Amino acid sequence: MSLISSQTGYLLEHALIDWHDESSPWSEAFADIYWHREGGLAEKQHVFIEANHLRERWSDLQQPQFNILETGFGFGLNFLLAARLWQELAPPGKLLHYQAIEYAPVTLTDLARLYASLCPPTNTEPGAGQLHDLAQRLESRYPLPTHGMHPLWITDTICLNLIYLDVSVAMPLITEPVDAFFLDGFSPAQNEAMWDPALFSQCAQLSHQQTTVSTYSVAGKVKRGLKAAGFDIKKIPGFAGKAEMLTACLSSAVPRPQRRRTSRVVIIGAGLAGLNCAAALLRRGIEVEIIEAQDQPLMGASSIPQLAVYPQLAAVPDNRACFSLAAFQYLAQQGDYHACGFDLTPDTAALQERLNKIDGYFPNSFAHLRPSLLDPAIVSLHFPTAGWLSAKDAFSATLQHITLRTSTHVASLQRINEEWRLTDAVGQCITTADTVIIATGANALAQTQPLNLNSNRGQAIQVRRNEGRSIETVVSGPVSVFPADAEGLQTVSGTHQRNSNSNATTSADTAELLARLQQFLPGEVQPTSAHAGVRAASRDRLPVVGPIPDWTVLANWCQQQARAQPAFTAYQPGLYLCTAMGSHGATHGPLCGEHLARLINHEPAAFDPQWHAFLGAERFMIRDLVS
């Protein structure tokens, strides 16, 4: 059902590298060198950048984005060269999506070792010095080798999506047309899976009449596979005296899909969900207007000054845990939070056992066990790169670039003349839009009622601790305590009250939080403020993100109960949902916003497309009605 269904852990094995010299890595597994000994950058430039005519194509680029797919990322030299050329030539407002499939990623240590040799500013190889900044950016964002997709924004117009999966699993996950294929796996004689005929057929399905393919290989298997898939192949001179290499394009004239671009989106709700969607849309130059019922943004639960950022993991990898891990890694590579560390302290034997198992999956740099800061007799799981986020700081720039309408309650949405009409309680039109995202909690809009979201109230307080043991990391257990912020204030959370719609703070909750704090971190404490809000939560405690279905059509589809019926595709045009973040909006919100922006803008997926089903709004009705 998903890409993680057969994995035994969270991480892939790294590639084993034997260094012949500082610029000649050798793969022990495939008994093959990564590139020609006469120069990795020069070979990649010839075989992939020049053979795909990228300079000519990008000098007069008309389409809003250009999509490259590489099989065999290796050390990322093809990407660095493409990114450098894109920075030189791409017109403003265009996006480069570079997707790269890799099943044996090199370690960060090996990556840095090569870049120190090939990409320093002092390198004399033509143009190499310009790669230094891009190489440093990639190093700083280079992810753990967790199964799945890793969208990395290297610049505001260049996104590298590392896909850490076997190529046979990864290829079906590519959802958008590809403009250029870089076929750069190890030799077909050593790595047959990377040159399987099924791969070439999938390449053809993702191609159009302007798509180009290039590869260093002229093996008979490669030529036959490309021809059988419908490509016309051409032999051109290879690199450094190699007689030949291959380029290819489709035999048939399949036009590149022309899709209507979205220029403006209206978002209902200015909390974490709505502002994360806004930030992702603004990156694409899309105009954003947010309608907020309260008198300012980031109210309710989003107003808590310090919000926890950490992955929710499981003892055995499942969809929920892998999504949370992917969301955390997406946020972490952007760095818009305080990475002070996070301690998860168990309060039951079952949770302690789960944390012990999780610890076994990861290197100490990502997670390790240590005595709890709340109770040294208990062992906590420490995430060194986790921490906390200030929503006010994180979204200050976003709020400056949107149109924000506060104290405005959207009472209904109606589809009239191919656009959505937002009206208030007395039927007055607030605004209209082709595309709308509902990013509120459990509200009364008809389009969200079938979800039956839960409303859970929570309260946190801020305190000034004048004495007692200080902490430098977030500590979460029977009470959650945050390090002091710039003003010397610490957040203490949190209480939970199910099925409550009250945003009011209470003295009883404040007293409860202070008592818990004194139990674990005694000392003089001065409460300074209290913050309460209602968080929406779904029945399965996962976010609800994606297009909103036509609920009547969905109910009929469910009742057909035909196993062979086509997949459900009846969604309300231009209407999307981003909600039910629960208490993890700070961690999960950025990836959810990126996911929606890509759906709206017809871009390559930010995560496994099969995850759409377990995050989508339709999942609850399908579970209820399909036996």
C-alpha positions in Angstrom: 0.0 0.0 0.0 2.9 2.4 0.6 6.6 2.7 -0.1 7.4 1.7 3.5 5.3 -1.5 3.6 8.3 -3.8 3.1 11.1 -1.9 4.8 12.7 -3.2 8.0 13.9 0.1 9.3 13.9 3.8 8.7 17.3 4.1 7.0 18.9 2.8 3.9 22.5 1.5 4.0 25.1 4.1 2.8 27.3 3.3 -0.1 30.8 1.9 0.7 33.4 4.1 -1.0 37.0 3.2 -1.7 39.0 6.4 -2.5 41.7 5.9 -5.2 42.5 9.6 -4.7 40.7 12.7 -3.5 38.6 12.9 -6.7 38.2 9.3 -7.7 35.6 7.4 -5.6 35.1 3.7 -6.3 31.9 1.8 -5.5 32.8 -1.5 -3.7 29.2 -2.9 -4.2 29.3 -2.4 -8.0 33.0 -2.7 -8.6 32.8 0.5 -10.7 34.1 4.0 -10.6 31.7 6.9 -10.3 33.1 8.8 -13.3 36.0 8.9 -15.8 39.4 9.4 -14.2 40.1 12.4 -16.5 37.5 14.6 -14.6 34.2 14.1 -13.0 32.9 17.6 -13.7 34.0 17.7 -17.3 32.5 14.3 -18.0 29.2 15.2 -16.4 29.1 18.5 -18.3 29.6 16.7 -21.6 27.3 13.7 -21.1 24.4 15.4 -19.4 24.4 19.2 -19.5 25.5 19.6 -23.1 23.9 16.5 -24.5 20.5 17.6 -23.3 21.1 21.1 -24.8 20.2 22.8 -21.5 21.9 26.1 -22.3 19.9 26.5 -25.5 16.6 25.4 -23.9 17.0 27.6 -20.8 18.1 30.7 -22.7 14.5 30.9 -24.1 12.5 29.0 -21.5 8.7 29.6 -21.8 7.3 27.0 -19.5 7.0 27.9 -15.7 9.1 25.0 -14.6 11.7 22.6 -15.9 11.8 19.0 -14.5 14.9 16.8 -14.6 15.0 13.2 -13.5 18.3 11.5 -12.8 18.8 7.8 -12.1 21.8 7.4 -9.9 22.5 10.6 -7.9 25.9 9.5 -6.5 27.8 12.6 -5.4 25.4 15.0 -7.0 27.8 16.5 -9.7 25.1 16.4 -12.4 22.9 18.4 -10.1 25.5 20.9 -9.2 26.3 21.6 -12.8 22.6 21.9 -13.8 21.9 24.2 -10.8 24.9 26.4 -11.7 23.6 26.8 -15.3 20.1 27.4 -14.1 21.3 30.3 -11.9 23.1 31.7 -14.9 20.3 31.5 -17.4 16.8 30.9 -16.0 14.3 33.8 -16.3 12.9 35.2 -13.1 10.0 33.3 -11.6 10.8 29.9 -13.1 11.4 26.8 -11.0 13.9 23.9 -11.5 12.7 20.6 -10.1 15.6 18.1 -10.1 14.5 14.6 -9.0 17.2 12.1 -8.4 16.8 8.4 -7.5 19.4 6.8 -5.3 19.3 3.5 -3.4 22.8 3.7 -1.9 23.5 7.3 -0.9 27.0 8.3 0.0 27.7 9.5 3.5 27.9 13.2 4.3 31.6 12.6 5.1 32.3 11.2 1.7 30.3 13.9 0.0 32.2 16.7 1.9 35.5 15.0 1.0 34.8 15.1 -2.7 33.4 18.6 -2.6 36.5 19.8 -0.8 38.5 18.5 -3.8 36.3 19.4 -6.7 34.3 22.5 -5.6 36.5 24.9 -3.6 36.6 28.5 -4.8 40.3 27.9 -5.8 39.6 25.0 -8.1 41.3 25.7 -11.5 38.9 23.5 -13.5 36.8 25.9 -15.7 33.7 27.1 -13.8 34.3 24.9 -10.8 34.6 27.8 -8.4 31.1 28.8 -9.1 29.9 25.4 -7.7 31.3 26.1 -4.3 28.2 27.9 -2.9 25.8 25.3 -4.3 27.9 22.5 -2.9 27.9 24.1 0.5 24.1 24.5 0.4 23.6 20.9 -0.6 26.0 19.7 2.2 24.1 21.7 4.8 20.8 20.2 3.7 21.9 16.6 3.0 19.4 14.3 4.7 19.6 11.1 6.6 19.2 8.2 4.2 15.6 7.6 5.2 13.3 5.7 2.7 11.4 8.0 0.5 11.4 11.6 -0.9 13.5 14.4 0.4 12.6 17.8 -1.2 15.5 20.2 -0.6 15.2 23.8 -1.5 18.8 24.7 -2.5 17.7 28.2 -3.6 14.3 29.9 -3.9 14.1 28.6 -7.5 15.9 25.3 -7.3 14.5 22.3 -5.6 16.4 19.0 -5.4 14.2 16.0 -4.6 16.4 13.1 -3.5 14.4 9.9 -3.8 16.0 7.2 -1.6 14.4 4.1 -3.0 15.1 1.2 -5.3 14.5 2.5 -8.9 11.7 0.0 -9.5 9.8 1.4 -6.5 10.7 5.0 -7.2 9.8 5.3 -10.9 6.0 4.8 -10.4 6.1 7.7 -7.8 7.0 10.2 -10.5 3.8 12.0 -11.3 4.6 15.0 -13.6 6.1 15.1 -17.1 9.9 15.1 -17.3 11.8 17.4 -19.6 15.2 15.8 -19.4 16.4 12.3 -18.2 19.9 11.8 -16.9 20.5 8.0 -17.0 23.6 7.7 -14.9 23.6 4.4 -13.0 26.6 2.2 -12.8 27.5 0.0 -15.7 24.6 -2.2 -17.0 26.9 -5.2 -16.6 27.3 -4.4 -12.9 23.9 -2.8 -12.1 21.2 -4.4 -14.2 18.2 -3.0 -12.2 19.1 0.5 -13.2 18.8 -0.4 -16.9 15.7 -2.7 -16.9 13.4 -2.4 -19.9 10.6 -1.4 -17.5 12.6 1.7 -16.6 12.7 2.8 -20.2 9.0 2.3 -20.6 8.3 4.4 -17.6 10.6 7.1 -19.0 8.6 7.1 -22.2 5.3 7.4 -20.3 6.7 10.5 -18.6 8.0 12.1 -21.8 6.7 14.6 -24.3 8.0 15.6 -27.7 10.6 18.1 -26.2 11.9 15.5 -23.7 15.5 14.6 -24.1 17.5 11.6 -22.7 21.2 11.2 -22.4 23.5 8.5 -21.0 27.2 7.6 -21.2 26.2 3.9 -21.9 26.0 2.4 -25.4 25.4 -1.1 -24.2 23.2 -3.2 -26.5 20.7 -3.6 -23.6 20.3 0.1 -23.3 19.9 0.7 -27.0 17.4 -2.0 -27.4 15.5 -1.0 -24.3 15.1 2.7 -25.4 14.0 1.7 -28.9 11.5 -0.8 -27.6 10.0 1.9 -25.3 9.5 4.3 -28.3 12.6 6.4 -28.3 14.7 7.4 -31.3 18.3 7.0 -30.2 21.4 8.8 -31.6 25.0 8.1 -31.0 27.3 11.1 -30.4 31.0 11.3 -29.4 31.6 10.3 -25.8 33.8 12.0 -23.2 37.7 11.9 -23.2 38.2 9.8 -26.3 35.3 7.4 -25.6 33.9 6.8 -29.1 30.2 7.0 -28.4 27.4 7.9 -25.9 23.6 8.0 -26.4 21.0 10.6 -26.6 17.3 9.9 -27.3 13.9 11.5 -27.8 10.4 10.1 -28.3 9.5 8.7 -31.7 6.0 10.0 -31.5 5.0 13.7 -31.1 3.4 13.8 -27.6 2.8 17.5 -26.7 3.9 18.8 -23.3 0.8 19.1 -21.1 -0.4 22.7 -21.0 -2.0 23.4 -17.6 -3.7 26.5 -16.4 -1.5 28.4 -13.9 -2.9 29.5 -10.6 -2.1 33.1 -10.0 -4.1 33.8 -6.8 -5.2 31.6 -3.9 -7.6 32.5 -1.0 -6.9 30.8 2.3 -9.4 30.6 5.1 -7.5 30.7 8.4 -4.3 32.5 9.5 -3.0 29.9 11.9 -0.1 27.5 11.4 -1.8 25.5 8.6 -2.9 28.6 6.6 0.4 30.4 6.9 2.5 27.4 5.9 0.4 27.1 2.8 0.8 30.8 2.2 4.6 30.6 2.5 4.8 27.7 0.0 2.6 29.5 -2.5 4.5 32.8 -2.2 7.7 30.9 -3.1 6.0 30.3 -6.5 5.0 33.9 -7.0 1.3 33.1 -6.4 -0.7 35.9 -4.8 -2.2 35.0 -1.5 -5.2 36.5 0.4 -6.0 35.1 3.9 -9.4 35.5 5.6 -9.2 35.2 9.4 -12.2 35.3 11.8 -10.2 36.6 14.7 -8.7 40.1 15.0 -5.2 39.0 14.2 -3.2 36.0 12.8 -1.7 33.2 14.8 -4.3 33.3 17.6 -5.6 30.4 19.7 -3.2 27.4 19.9 -0.9 29.1 17.3 -0.3 31.9 19.8 1.8 29.8 22.2 5.2 31.5 22.1 7.2 28.3 21.9 6.0 25.3 19.8 7.6 21.9 19.9 9.5 20.6 16.8 10.3 16.9 16.7 9.4 13.7 14.8 6.7 11.3 16.1 8.3 7.9 15.6 7.2 4.3 16.1 8.9 1.2 17.2 8.2 -0.3 13.8 8.2 2.1 10.8 4.6 2.8 9.6 3.0 5.5 7.5 2.3 7.8 10.5 5.9 7.7 11.7 7.5 8.0 8.2 5.3 11.0 7.4 6.3 12.7 10.6 9.9 12.0 10.0 9.7 13.3 6.5 8.0 16.4 7.8 10.6 17.0 10.4 13.4 16.6 8.0 11.7 19.0 5.6 11.5 21.7 8.3 15.0 20.9 9.6 16.7 21.6 6.2 15.1 25.0 6.1 16.3 25.9 9.6 13.4 28.2 10.6 13.4 27.1 14.3 15.6 26.9 17.4 17.5 23.6 17.1 18.3 23.4 20.8 17.5 19.7 21.1 14.4 17.8 22.4 14.2 15.2 25.2 11.2 12.8 25.1 10.8 11.4 28.6 8.6 8.3 29.0 5.9 8.1 31.6 5.0 4.4 31.1 7.0 1.2 30.6 5.5 0.7 27.2 6.7 4.1 26.0 10.2 3.4 27.4 10.3 0.2 25.4 9.2 2.1 22.3 11.9 4.7 22.7 14.5 2.0 23.2 13.6 0.5 19.9 13.6 3.8 18.1 17.1 4.5 19.4 18.3 1.4 17.7 17.4 2.7 14.2 19.3 6.0 14.2 22.8 7.3 14.6 23.5 9.3 17.7 23.6 12.5 15.7 19.9 12.1 15.1 18.6 10.4 18.3 20.1 8.7 21.3 19.2 7.7 24.9 20.3 9.7 27.9 19.1 10.3 31.5 16.0 12.5 31.6 16.4 16.1 32.7 13.1 15.8 34.5 14.1 12.6 36.4 17.7 11.2 36.1 16.3 7.8 37.1 14.4 7.6 33.8 16.0 7.3 30.3 14.8 9.8 27.7 15.2 9.8 24.0 17.1 12.9 22.9 16.8 14.5 19.4 19.8 16.8 19.1 18.5 18.6 16.0 14.9 19.1 17.2 13.8 22.1 19.3 11.1 24.8 19.2 9.6 27.3 16.9 8.2 30.8 17.4 5.4 31.1 14.9 5.4 34.9 15.2 9.1 35.0 14.1 8.8 32.2 11.5 5.9 33.9 9.6 6.9 37.6 10.0 8.0 37.8 6.3 5.1 35.7 5.1 2.6 38.1 6.7 4.3 41.1 5.0 3.7 39.6 1.5 0.1 38.5 1.7 -3.3 40.3 1.8 -4.7 39.7 5.3 -8.3 40.3 6.1 -9.0 39.9 9.9 -12.2 39.9 12.0 -14.0 38.3 9.0 -15.9 35.1 9.4 -16.6 33.0 6.3 -20.0 31.4 6.8 -20.4 29.7 3.5 -18.7 28.7 0.2 -20.5 28.5 -3.1 -19.4 27.5 -6.5 -20.7 30.1 -9.0 -19.5 30.5 -12.6 -16.4 28.4 -12.1 -15.2 30.3 -9.1 -15.7 30.1 -5.4 -17.8 32.8 -3.6 -17.0 33.3 0.1 -19.9 34.9 2.0 -20.4 36.1 5.6 -23.2 35.3 8.0 -25.6 37.8 6.3 -24.9 36.6 2.8 -22.5 39.4 1.8 -19.7 38.4 -0.6 -16.3 38.7 1.1 -14.3 37.7 -2.0 -14.2 35.3 -4.9 -11.4 33.0 -6.1 -10.7 30.2 -8.5 -8.7 28.3 -5.8 -9.5 28.2 -2.1 -7.7 26.4 0.8 -9.7 25.8 4.0 -7.1 25.9 6.8 -9.3 26.3 9.8 -10.1 23.9 12.6 -13.4 22.1 13.1 -15.8 24.7 11.6 -19.3 24.8 10.2 -18.5 25.0 6.5 -20.6 22.5 4.6 -17.6 21.3 2.6 -15.8 20.1 5.7 -18.6 18.7 7.8 -18.3 15.1 6.7 -14.9 14.9 8.3 -16.3 15.2 11.9 -13.1 16.6 13.3 -12.5 16.7 17.0 -12.0 20.0 18.8 -9.5 19.7 21.7 -8.7 22.5 24.0 -5.2 23.0 25.4 -3.5 25.5 27.6 0.2 26.5 28.1 1.8 29.2 30.3 4.9 31.3 30.2 7.0 31.7 33.3 10.1 33.3 34.5 12.1 30.9 36.6 14.2 32.9 39.0 16.0 30.0 40.5 16.4 26.2 40.2 18.1 24.1 37.6 18.2 25.6 34.1 17.6 23.7 31.0 19.0 24.3 27.5 16.8 21.9 25.6 13.1 21.2 25.3 12.0 18.5 27.8 8.7 16.7 27.2 7.1 14.2 29.6 4.5 14.6 32.3 5.2 18.3 31.7 6.8 20.0 28.8 9.3 22.7 29.6 11.1 24.9 27.0 14.4 26.7 27.4 14.3 30.5 28.0 13.6 32.6 25.0 15.3 36.0 24.3 13.3 37.6 27.0 14.1 35.0 29.6 10.7 33.4 29.5 10.0 29.7 29.4 6.9 28.0 28.0 5.3 25.2 30.2 2.7 23.0 28.6 0.2 21.6 28.4 -3.3 20.6 29.4 -5.7 18.7 27.2 -9.5 18.8 27.2 -11.2 16.8 24.5 -14.3 18.0 22.7 -14.0 21.6 23.9 -14.3 24.7 21.8 -13.3 27.2 24.5 -10.3 29.5 23.9 -10.5 30.9 27.4 -7.6 30.4 29.8 -8.4 29.1 33.3 -6.6 29.5 36.7 -7.1 25.8 37.3 -5.1 24.9 34.3 -2.4 27.4 35.2 -2.2 25.9 38.7 -2.0 22.4 37.3 0.9 23.3 35.1 2.8 25.1 37.9 2.3 22.1 40.1 3.8 19.7 37.5 6.7 22.1 36.9 7.5 22.2 40.6 7.4 18.4 40.9 10.2 18.0 38.3 12.0 21.3 38.3 11.5 23.0 41.7 12.4 26.6 42.2 10.9 30.1 42.4 8.6 30.6 39.4 6.7 33.7 38.3 3.9 33.1 35.8 3.7 35.9 33.2 1.0 34.8 30.7 -1.3 32.0 29.7 -2.3 30.9 26.2 -5.2 28.6 25.3 -6.6 27.4 22.0 -8.6 24.8 20.3 -6.8 22.3 18.0 -8.6 20.3 15.4 -7.7 16.6 15.3 -8.8 13.8 13.1 -10.0 10.4 14.2 -6.7 8.8 13.3 -4.7 11.8 14.6 -3.1 12.5 11.2 -3.4 15.8 9.3 -6.1 16.1 6.7 -4.5 17.6 3.6 -5.4 17.6 -0.1 -8.3 18.3 -2.5 -11.8 18.2 -1.0 -14.0 15.4 -2.6 -17.5 15.8 -4.0 -19.0 14.1 -0.9 -22.1 12.9 -2.7 -20.1 11.2 -5.5 -17.8 9.7 -2.9 -20.7 8.2 -0.9 -22.0 6.6 -4.1 -18.5 5.4 -5.0 -18.1 3.8 -1.6 -21.4 2.0 -1.7 -20.7 0.4 -5.1 -18.3 -1.8 -3.2 -16.7 -3.0 -6.4 -13.1 -4.0 -5.9 -12.3 -3.4 -9.5 -13.9 0.0 -9.8 -11.6 2.9 -10.9 -9.8 5.0 -8.3 -11.8 7.8 -6.9 -11.1 11.1 -8.7 -14.2 13.3 -8.1 -12.9 16.4 -6.3 -14.5 19.8 -6.0 -12.6 22.0 -8.4 -10.1 24.4 -6.9 -11.0 23.5 -3.3 -8.4 22.2 -0.9 -8.1 21.4 2.8 -5.2 21.7 5.3 -6.2 21.0 8.8 -6.2 18.6 11.8 -2.6 19.3 12.7 -3.4 18.6 16.4 -0.4 19.5 18.6 2.1 19.0 15.8 1.4 21.8 13.4 4.9 23.3 13.9 6.5 20.1 12.7 4.0 18.8 10.1 2.7 22.1 8.7 5.6 23.1 6.4 5.5 19.8 4.4 1.7 19.9 4.3 1.8 23.4 2.9 4.5 22.4 0.3 2.4 19.4 -0.7 -0.7 21.5 -1.4 1.4 24.1 -3.3 2.7 21.4 -5.6 -0.8 20.0 -6.2 -2.1 23.4 -7.1 0.9 24.3 -9.2 1.2 20.9 -11.0 4.7 20.2 -9.7 6.5 17.0 -8.8 5.3 15.4 -5.6 6.9 16.4 -2.3 6.3 12.9 -0.8 5.1 9.5 -1.9 1.9 10.0 -3.9 0.5 6.9 -2.2 0.5 9.0 1.0 -2.2 11.1 -0.5 -4.7 8.4 0.4 -3.9 8.3 4.1 -3.8 12.1 4.4 -6.7 12.8 2.1 -10.1 14.0 3.3 -11.9 11.1 1.7 -10.2 8.4 3.8 -12.8 8.5 6.7 -15.8 8.0 4.5 -14.1 5.2 2.6 -13.2 3.4 5.8 -16.8 3.8 7.1 -18.6 2.8 4.0 -16.4 0.3 2.2 -16.5 -3.1 3.9 
